[in-house]
Amino acid sequence: METEKKICIQNAEVYDPAQNWNGEHRDLYIAEGKISTPFDDPDIVIDAGGKPAMAGGIDPYCHLASPGQIFAKMTTKHLLSPDEIGKAYARMGYVHAHQPFTTLLTAREVQRSLNLIPYIDKSFRVSIDLRDMGKNIKTKKHLAFCDEARALIHLTGAIGLFLTFPYLKHKQQYYIQKNVSAKKAFEFFSAIEDQDIFPIAIWGMPDLLEKEIPVPDRFLISDLNKSLKSETSMANAKKFLDAGGKADIGLNHGEEYLSVNSIDKYLPGTLSIDAGIHNPYPLRYETIQDPLESEESLPGWMLMGNINENRQIALSSISPPSGDMNRIPVVTAWLMNNDERPQSIENTLGEKIMGLFEIARLTRLEPARQIGLDDSGHLKTGARANVAIYDLKPDMGFHKKVKALSNCWCLIKDGKPVRENGSFSNSIPSSKIRYREIDFDPSILKHTDLLQNPTLRLENLSITKNQK
């Protein structure tokens, strides 16, 4: 087994909001894959030459391995390969990517697909299906719900829970008695005492914030921008964040992206899929663009213009199925420069310019906290030795800044140099799926709707620790 090298990074301009380091020139020490206290006998010395350094980046919202993408990769050449995705993240100085959710039925396949991506660690949440778990909400069985929630996290290897829709509404009158309102669901979650299942992530659906969310510190809104559709929703978003709620912002960068949509009629170029239903449904690949000037794009940028250090917001950008990896450097450079911003964003942000201290908080510290990665997103002693160094200068224009953010000068992951002097080294770091260790009693689940009703056998759904 290869001995871990002891590394000293000298003369780095360090940005770490967790320790209130705002560009001080420091030496960083790495031993046994962790940030270390100083020592005198390094095996490797890296002279940063005053370049800015921060913890490795974390993408809190990316769609890399959903079942639809897994299928689409078999039918189109427009999607990036796992190797291309991993290298793109490493070039940007990122060490972790988080898939918003999977389901109990698809978790195993999602895990397999994520495991194919090298260089970075991955994680995901598992979605709560109120069709199976809604009965506990209607009958106020908090302990039963928590048992099932713990089972979901444990069996799928997830990092936490994801609530796609905070309500249940059946179209058929026959099932109307099973409906669950958003108010009832939020009241139920707010009364739960089991802190191990929080925060619960909620999809930023368009009408989510038309009413206030109770007990905000128990929830995380994923892709917040999508829910900012009115003055009411914007006001409630600010209340949510000011009361301890968390969110990743979901900024639009205006680029075209590939979309795979189900349509109700056959057209030239469609692909028909027989999914065992009465009529096979056609799929169509199309290129979509959300203009930056649109009402769907600007609210997130408006909120970023009023951001403060007390609001727990992580920087994310819309993550198209085509895997456009340029989105993060572009939106980051727009936040840091006002010389070549699109006019709509300039009108929204005004003179606001973010420094690297704020960027480190948005792209490192807050994403780590939201995902639950206590050992990442910062450079405290004992943290995982994930360090990114960029060849950035304060007077750089937009395009040069995008290039620098897209190609970090140096990246160390878990104590091993991945990139040196702007190029990949010969070392490919370990990459794994991070999951939450959580206790649960499997005997409790024998007669629950969650695990008795699926069409697939439970033993074929669970993820073993070897697979994790």
Residue pairs with C-beta under 8 A, 6 or more apart in sequence:
4 31
4 32
4 33
4 415
5 43
5 44
5 415
5 416
6 29
6 30
6 31
6 36
6 39
6 41
6 42
6 43
6 44
7 29
7 30
7 31
7 42
7 43
7 44
7 45
7 46
7 385
7 412
7 415
7 417
8 27
8 28
8 29
8 30
8 39
8 42
8 44
8 45
8 46
9 27
9 28
9 29
9 30
9 46
9 48
9 53
9 387
9 389
9 412
10 27
10 45
10 46
10 47
10 48
11 25
11 27
11 47
11 48
11 49
11 50
12 25
12 26
12 27
12 28
12 48
12 50
12 51
12 52
12 53
12 389
13 23
13 24
13 25
13 48
13 50
13 51
13 52
13 53
14 21
14 23
14 24
14 25
14 26
14 28
14 52
14 53
14 54
14 379
15 21
15 22
15 23
15 52
15 53
15 54
15 356
15 357
15 359
15 360
16 54
16 55
16 360
16 365
16 378
16 379
16 380
17 309
17 357
17 360
17 361
17 364
17 365
17 378
18 365
18 377
18 378
18 379
18 380
19 378
19 379
19 380
21 379
22 355
22 357
23 52
23 355
23 356
23 357
25 50
27 38
28 35
28 53
28 379
28 387
29 35
29 36
29 37
29 38
29 39
29 42
30 36
30 385
30 387
30 412
30 415
31 39
31 415
32 415
33 384
33 385
33 414
33 415
33 416
34 381
34 382
34 383
34 384
34 385
34 415
35 379
35 380
35 381
35 382
35 383
35 384
35 385
36 381
37 381
44 417
46 389
46 410
46 417
46 420
48 389
48 410
51 389
51 390
51 391
51 392
51 409
52 356
52 389
52 390
52 392
53 387
53 388
53 389
53 390
54 93
54 356
54 359
54 360
54 364
54 379
54 387
54 388
55 360
55 364
55 365
55 368
55 376
55 377
55 378
55 379
55 383
55 386
55 387
55 388
56 93
56 94
56 95
56 96
56 364
56 376
56 386
56 387
56 388
56 411
56 412
56 413
57 89
57 92
57 93
57 94
57 95
57 96
57 328
57 363
57 364
57 388
58 94
58 95
58 96
58 97
58 98
58 314
58 363
58 364
58 367
58 368
58 371
58 373
58 376
58 377
59 89
59 94
59 96
59 97
59 98
59 316
59 328
59 367
60 98
60 222
60 248
60 314
60 315
60 316
60 366
60 367
60 370
60 371
61 98
61 100
61 222
61 223
61 248
61 250
61 316
61 317
61 319
62 97
62 98
62 99
62 316
62 319
63 69
63 99
63 100
63 319
63 320
63 321
64 85
64 97
64 99
64 113
64 114
64 117
64 122
64 319
64 323
65 99
65 109
65 110
65 113
65 114
65 117
65 124
66 99
66 102
66 106
66 110
67 106
67 109
67 110
68 260
68 321
69 79
69 113
69 321
70 109
70 113
72 79
72 260
72 285
72 321
73 79
75 271
76 258
76 285
78 258
78 285
78 322
79 258
79 321
79 322
79 323
80 88
80 322
80 323
80 325
82 113
82 116
82 117
82 118
83 117
83 118
84 323
85 117
85 323
85 325
86 117
86 118
86 119
86 120
86 431
87 118
87 119
87 424
88 325
89 95
89 97
89 119
89 120
89 325
90 119
90 120
90 411
90 413
90 418
90 419
90 424
91 406
91 407
91 408
91 419
92 325
92 328
92 329
92 405
92 406
92 407
92 408
93 388
93 389
93 390
93 405
93 408
93 411
94 120
94 328
94 388
95 119
95 120
95 121
95 376
95 386
95 388
95 411
95 413
96 120
96 121
96 122
96 123
96 367
96 368
96 371
96 373
96 376
96 434
97 117
97 120
97 121
97 122
98 122
98 123
98 124
98 159
98 367
98 371
99 110
99 114
99 122
99 123
99 124
99 125
100 124
100 125
100 162
100 201
100 203
100 222
100 223
101 124
101 125
101 126
101 127
101 162
101 164
101 201
101 203
102 110
102 124
102 125
102 126
102 127
102 156
102 158
103 126
103 127
103 129
104 126
104 129
104 152
104 155
104 156
104 450
104 454
104 461
105 454
105 456
105 461
107 124
107 126
107 155
107 156
107 157
107 158
107 461
107 463
108 460
108 461
108 463
108 467
110 124
111 157
111 433
111 463
111 467
111 468
114 122
114 124
114 433
115 122
115 433
117 431
118 428
118 431
119 413
119 418
119 428
119 429
119 431
120 431
121 431
121 432
121 433
121 434
122 431
122 432
122 433
122 434
123 158
123 159
123 371
123 373
123 433
123 434
123 435
124 158
124 159
124 433
125 158
125 159
125 160
125 161
125 162
125 201
126 152
126 153
126 156
126 158
126 160
126 161
126 162
127 161
127 162
127 163
127 164
128 149
128 152
128 161
128 162
128 163
128 164
128 200
129 450
130 137
130 165
130 167
130 168
130 180
130 185
131 168
131 178
132 148
132 448
132 449
132 450
132 453
133 145
133 148
133 149
133 449
133 450
134 168
134 178
134 180
135 141
135 178
135 449
136 142
136 144
136 145
136 148
137 145
137 180
137 184
137 185
137 188
138 178
138 180
138 184
140 188
140 191
142 188
142 191
142 192
142 193
142 194
144 448
145 188
145 192
146 192
146 194
146 197
147 440
147 441
147 444
147 445
147 448
148 445
148 448
148 450
148 451
149 161
149 194
149 197
150 194
150 196
150 197
150 438
150 439
150 440
151 440
151 442
151 444
151 445
151 450
151 451
152 158
152 161
152 450
153 159
153 160
153 161
153 197
153 435
153 436
153 438
153 440
154 438
154 439
154 440
155 458
155 461
155 462
155 463
156 461
156 462
156 463
157 433
157 435
157 463
157 467
157 468
158 435
158 436
159 371
159 372
159 434
159 435
159 436
160 197
160 199
160 200
160 201
160 371
160 372
160 436
161 197
161 200
161 201
162 200
162 201
162 202
162 203
162 222
163 185
163 200
163 201
163 202
163 203
164 203
165 203
165 205
166 182
166 185
166 186
166 202
166 208
167 179
167 180
167 181
167 182
167 185
168 178
168 179
168 180
168 185
169 179
170 176
170 178
170 179
182 211
183 211
186 213
186 214
186 215
187 214
189 200
189 215
189 218
189 219
190 214
190 215
190 218
192 198
192 218
196 438
198 218
198 219
199 217
199 218
199 219
199 220
199 246
199 370
200 218
200 219
200 220
201 219
201 220
201 221
201 222
202 208
202 219
202 220
202 221
202 222
203 222
203 223
203 226
204 221
204 222
204 223
204 224
204 225
204 226
204 227
204 247
204 250
205 226
205 227
206 226
206 227
206 229
207 227
207 229
207 233
208 221
208 227
208 233
209 221
209 227
209 228
209 232
209 233
209 234
209 236
209 237
209 240
210 230
210 232
210 233
210 236
211 236
212 236
212 239
212 240
213 219
213 236
213 240
213 245
216 239
216 240
216 241
216 243
216 244
216 245
217 243
217 244
217 245
217 246
219 240
219 245
219 246
220 245
220 246
220 247
220 248
220 370
221 227
221 237
221 240
221 245
221 246
221 247
221 248
222 247
222 248
222 250
223 248
223 250
223 316
223 318
224 237
224 247
224 248
224 249
224 250
224 300
224 303
224 313
225 249
225 250
225 251
225 252
225 296
225 297
225 299
225 300
225 303
226 250
226 296
227 233
227 237
228 234
228 237
228 299
228 300
228 302
228 303
229 295
229 299
234 299
234 302
234 303
237 247
237 303
238 303
238 306
240 247
241 247
241 311
241 312
241 313
242 310
242 311
244 312
245 312
246 312
246 313
246 314
246 366
246 369
246 370
247 312
247 313
247 314
248 313
248 314
248 315
248 316
248 367
248 370
249 300
249 303
249 304
249 313
249 314
249 315
249 316
250 300
250 316
250 317
250 318
251 300
251 301
251 304
251 315
251 316
251 317
251 318
251 331
252 290
252 292
252 296
252 297
252 300
252 317
252 318
253 292
253 317
253 318
253 327
253 330
253 331
253 334
254 289
254 290
254 291
254 292
254 297
254 342
255 289
255 324
255 326
255 327
255 330
256 287
256 288
256 289
257 287
257 288
257 289
257 318
257 320
257 321
257 322
257 324
258 285
258 286
258 287
258 288
258 320
258 321
258 322
259 285
259 286
259 287
259 288
259 320
259 321
260 283
260 284
260 285
260 321
261 283
261 284
261 286
262 281
262 282
262 283
263 270
263 281
263 282
263 283
263 284
264 281
265 282
266 272
266 282
267 282
267 284
269 284
269 285
270 282
270 283
270 284
271 282
271 283
271 284
272 280
272 281
272 282
272 283
273 280
273 281
273 282
273 283
274 280
275 281
290 296
290 297
290 318
291 297
292 298
292 342
292 344
292 345
293 344
297 344
298 344
298 345
298 348
301 344
301 345
301 348
301 349
302 348
303 313
304 313
304 335
304 349
304 352
305 348
305 349
305 350
305 352
307 313
307 358
309 358
309 361
312 366
312 369
312 370
313 362
313 366
314 362
314 363
314 366
314 367
314 370
315 328
315 331
315 332
315 335
315 359
315 362
315 363
315 366
315 367
316 367
317 327
317 328
317 330
317 331
318 327
319 327
326 402
326 406
328 363
328 405
329 401
329 402
329 405
329 406
330 402
332 359
332 363
332 405
333 398
333 401
333 402
333 405
334 341
334 342
334 345
334 349
334 398
335 349
335 353
335 354
335 358
335 359
336 353
336 354
336 355
336 356
336 359
336 401
337 353
337 396
337 397
337 398
337 401
338 346
338 349
338 351
338 352
338 353
339 397
339 398
340 397
340 398
340 399
341 349
341 398
354 362
356 392
364 376
364 377
364 378
365 377
365 378
366 377
367 373
367 377
368 374
368 376
368 377
368 378
369 377
371 434
372 436
373 434
375 382
375 383
375 384
376 383
376 384
376 386
379 387
384 414
385 412
385 413
385 414
385 415
386 412
386 413
386 414
387 410
387 411
387 412
388 408
388 410
388 411
388 412
389 408
389 409
389 410
389 411
390 404
390 405
390 408
390 409
391 404
391 409
391 422
392 401
392 404
392 405
396 404
407 422
408 419
408 422
409 419
409 421
409 422
410 417
410 419
410 420
410 421
411 417
411 418
411 419
412 418
413 429
414 429
414 430
416 427
416 429
417 425
417 427
418 424
418 425
418 427
418 428
418 429
419 425
432 468
433 468
435 468
445 451
446 452
451 458
454 461
